[in-house]
Amino acid sequence: MKNTKFQNNVAMAIIKLIAAMVVLILVFLLGKILISGVPHISWKFLVTPSKAFTAGGGISVQIFNSFYLLILTLLISFPISLGAGIYLAKYAAKNKITSLIRMVIEILSSLPSVVVGLFVFLVCVVQMQIGFSILAGAIALTFFNLPLLTRNIEESIKAVPNLQLEGGLALGLSKWKTITKIILPEALPGIITGVILSAGRVFGEAAALIYTAGQSAPAVDFTNWNIFDETSPLNLMRPAETLAVHIWKINSEGIMPDANAISAGTSAVLIIAILIFNLSARYLGNYLYRKLTSAR
Amino acid sequence: MRDEIREKIQKNSKATYQEIFGKLLVSISIIIILLIVSAIFGFIFSKGIATFTENNAQVKDFFTGTNWNPSMNEKGHPQVGALPMILGSFGVTLLAAIFVTPFAIGTALYITELASKKMKKILQIVIELLVGIPSVVYGFIGLNVVVPFIRENFGGTGYGILAGAVVLFVMILPTVTSLTVDSLKAVPKHYRSASLALGATPWQTMFHVTLKAATSGILTAIVFGMARAFGEALAVQMVIGNASLMPTSLLNPASTLTSVLTMGIGNTVMGTVGNNALWSLALVLLAMSLIFNLIVRLIGRKDIK
């Protein structure tokens, strides 16, 4: 009797210890990144282009590239995921074909991102000869993003009670009109939360990008907004190193004297951006839900 | 005479056309996804087998050979022994899984069985934040914290399978933990009540009842984590040392399938033996991710029976 009680106490202590260690790991990671990185962040660091051989380079182009790539990726992947999500939630019959489709999407989500990147490298960069470019990077990130966004949208739509669909049909609306005009607005908070969370993932992805968007950030002229001009930041065909790729690149082959400081600063900027994405996903989702529905 | 009502009934209504349009639109989205996946498999498969069909490499050499030097010939066959990388990949993956299992189960038990509402919320946020940290940042921390730590405490250069496994352990911890939490939550509450009513201590209940009932869910969580670890490229590449040698100890520089791929693709010319051999490694990666998927499915099927 005493023995089992003792065993129980030891086990409980170990479980609590493990949970505390996990919290400590996070605190240590965030602390380490922020403490070693934030001192290097200055206005100058954020607005100067990077330098290859000398100290004092910044990350302005990489920051722009990261956000531009993110927006392009969402522009391509959102409509496809929305369609696929609606299909799976409301149109898919319960049969073998649907379960095959689900399996394929699951497989796509579990593919290593480096394999997805290499596929886009093979097809777009080499065979279609568009070279290392933002466009190729956005395509790679789309493949990487599609399965997760699709699943998220499907779940948000399924969370809306089926009564809404039945009500719409009873009023003589088509199923399509009911879905787009009644169900989607109600599912919107969930969908937006999902989009922002996937944005955080896309923002930090690097393995799929090193052979698609490239590992160099040629200088861009921020006053030139002609999308077809080679120095324009909006040009789709220029190579575009992102923040995450920049960290990898200077750690594996950087030769500037302040490589460590730059990667610490870049990591901090990346983490802060992703924290903002995650927090805003949480609050925006809650806020929209309260705004759009009568829940208090 | 025109019968307007008759015409109106027999013609398709506006709603029908809307319906056809909508159905077409969503079906196209699904077809795009299906096409992408089949294209990925088709292209990588045809590229991956070129080493064996065009460059005369032997499949047996590929899986058992230890010399990775595709540009060198040996009796008419290129030296494409991928065993060091395959062992490296499995080494870091298995080791990371061994590290992660107690942590994930302990944390999940704490969240589902012991924690107060407030602690639950805090841990949930901790896990969400850990998921959000990008893999290159894990690699960077590994390079600055884990590698020096191993060098000072265990000897060697610090780069190697152990460093890779530690970085992967932290990386997959949130995924495995949250999946384990889900599977523990799925265990019906009356199982626990019955066990406690029989006089079992909380630990006996957790160990003999809750964990046992959730075994297949926990296994699925671990396999998912392993699949992620196996396919992770940059974080591992930064800390493993990148030497295509047979791994003789956990502390020597080694390499994985993904690290060789990320380093090599940029330095080889398309269509050469060296390049084709890399695509064969990509094919192995693809096959492994399918196998992990299959294992998850098999575990799930056993659960239903």
Chai-1 contact restraints between the chains, C-beta under 6 A:
chainA,res_idxA,chainB,res_idxB,connection_type,confidence,min_distance_angstrom,max_distance_angstrom,comment,restraint_id
A,T4,B,T201,contact,1.0,0.0,6.0,A-B,restraint_1
A,N8,B,T201,contact,1.0,0.0,6.0,A-B,restraint_2
A,N8,B,W203,contact,1.0,0.0,6.0,A-B,restraint_3
A,A11,B,W203,contact,1.0,0.0,6.0,A-B,restraint_4
A,I15,B,G106,contact,1.0,0.0,6.0,A-B,restraint_5
A,I15,B,L109,contact,1.0,0.0,6.0,A-B,restraint_6
A,I15,B,Y110,contact,1.0,0.0,6.0,A-B,restraint_7
A,I18,B,F103,contact,1.0,0.0,6.0,A-B,restraint_8
A,I18,B,G106,contact,1.0,0.0,6.0,A-B,restraint_9
A,I18,B,T107,contact,1.0,0.0,6.0,A-B,restraint_10
A,A19,B,T107,contact,1.0,0.0,6.0,A-B,restraint_11
A,A19,B,Y110,contact,1.0,0.0,6.0,A-B,restraint_12
A,V22,B,T107,contact,1.0,0.0,6.0,A-B,restraint_13
A,V23,B,V126,contact,1.0,0.0,6.0,A-B,restraint_14
A,L26,B,V126,contact,1.0,0.0,6.0,A-B,restraint_15
A,L26,B,L130,contact,1.0,0.0,6.0,A-B,restraint_16
A,I80,B,S29,contact,1.0,0.0,6.0,A-B,restraint_17
A,I80,B,I32,contact,1.0,0.0,6.0,A-B,restraint_18
A,G83,B,L25,contact,1.0,0.0,6.0,A-B,restraint_19
A,G83,B,V26,contact,1.0,0.0,6.0,A-B,restraint_20
A,G83,B,S29,contact,1.0,0.0,6.0,A-B,restraint_21
A,A84,B,S29,contact,1.0,0.0,6.0,A-B,restraint_22
A,A84,B,I30,contact,1.0,0.0,6.0,A-B,restraint_23
A,A84,B,I33,contact,1.0,0.0,6.0,A-B,restraint_24
A,I86,B,V26,contact,1.0,0.0,6.0,A-B,restraint_25
A,Y87,B,V26,contact,1.0,0.0,6.0,A-B,restraint_26
A,Y87,B,I30,contact,1.0,0.0,6.0,A-B,restraint_27
A,Y91,B,V26,contact,1.0,0.0,6.0,A-B,restraint_28
A,V104,B,L34,contact,1.0,0.0,6.0,A-B,restraint_29
A,V104,B,V37,contact,1.0,0.0,6.0,A-B,restraint_30
A,I107,B,N293,contact,1.0,0.0,6.0,A-B,restraint_31
A,L108,B,V37,contact,1.0,0.0,6.0,A-B,restraint_32
A,S110,B,A227,contact,1.0,0.0,6.0,A-B,restraint_33
A,S110,B,S289,contact,1.0,0.0,6.0,A-B,restraint_34
A,S110,B,N293,contact,1.0,0.0,6.0,A-B,restraint_35
A,L111,B,S289,contact,1.0,0.0,6.0,A-B,restraint_36
A,P112,B,G231,contact,1.0,0.0,6.0,A-B,restraint_37
A,P112,B,L285,contact,1.0,0.0,6.0,A-B,restraint_38
A,V114,B,A233,contact,1.0,0.0,6.0,A-B,restraint_39
A,V114,B,T258,contact,1.0,0.0,6.0,A-B,restraint_40
A,V114,B,L261,contact,1.0,0.0,6.0,A-B,restraint_41
A,V115,B,A282,contact,1.0,0.0,6.0,A-B,restraint_42
A,V115,B,L285,contact,1.0,0.0,6.0,A-B,restraint_43
A,V115,B,L286,contact,1.0,0.0,6.0,A-B,restraint_44
A,L118,B,A282,contact,1.0,0.0,6.0,A-B,restraint_45
A,F119,B,I40,contact,1.0,0.0,6.0,A-B,restraint_46
A,F119,B,F43,contact,1.0,0.0,6.0,A-B,restraint_47
A,L122,B,F43,contact,1.0,0.0,6.0,A-B,restraint_48
A,V126,B,M270,contact,1.0,0.0,6.0,A-B,restraint_49
A,F143,B,I36,contact,1.0,0.0,6.0,A-B,restraint_50
A,L146,B,I33,contact,1.0,0.0,6.0,A-B,restraint_51
A,S174,B,A15,contact,1.0,0.0,6.0,A-B,restraint_52
A,S174,B,Q18,contact,1.0,0.0,6.0,A-B,restraint_53
A,S174,B,E19,contact,1.0,0.0,6.0,A-B,restraint_54
A,K175,B,E19,contact,1.0,0.0,6.0,A-B,restraint_55
A,W176,B,Q18,contact,1.0,0.0,6.0,A-B,restraint_56
A,W176,B,E19,contact,1.0,0.0,6.0,A-B,restraint_57
A,W176,B,G22,contact,1.0,0.0,6.0,A-B,restraint_58
A,K177,B,Q18,contact,1.0,0.0,6.0,A-B,restraint_59
A,G200,B,G132,contact,1.0,0.0,6.0,A-B,restraint_60
A,G204,B,P134,contact,1.0,0.0,6.0,A-B,restraint_61
A,A206,B,V136,contact,1.0,0.0,6.0,A-B,restraint_62
A,A206,B,L234,contact,1.0,0.0,6.0,A-B,restraint_63
A,A207,B,A233,contact,1.0,0.0,6.0,A-B,restraint_64
A,A207,B,L234,contact,1.0,0.0,6.0,A-B,restraint_65
A,Y211,B,I265,contact,1.0,0.0,6.0,A-B,restraint_66
A,A244,B,P134,contact,1.0,0.0,6.0,A-B,restraint_67
A,A244,B,V136,contact,1.0,0.0,6.0,A-B,restraint_68
A,I247,B,V136,contact,1.0,0.0,6.0,A-B,restraint_69
A,I247,B,F140,contact,1.0,0.0,6.0,A-B,restraint_70
A,W248,B,V136,contact,1.0,0.0,6.0,A-B,restraint_71
A,W248,B,L234,contact,1.0,0.0,6.0,A-B,restraint_72
A,N251,B,M238,contact,1.0,0.0,6.0,A-B,restraint_73
A,S263,B,F140,contact,1.0,0.0,6.0,A-B,restraint_74
A,S267,B,V137,contact,1.0,0.0,6.0,A-B,restraint_75
A,S267,B,F140,contact,1.0,0.0,6.0,A-B,restraint_76
A,I274,B,G132,contact,1.0,0.0,6.0,A-B,restraint_77
A,N278,B,G132,contact,1.0,0.0,6.0,A-B,restraint_78
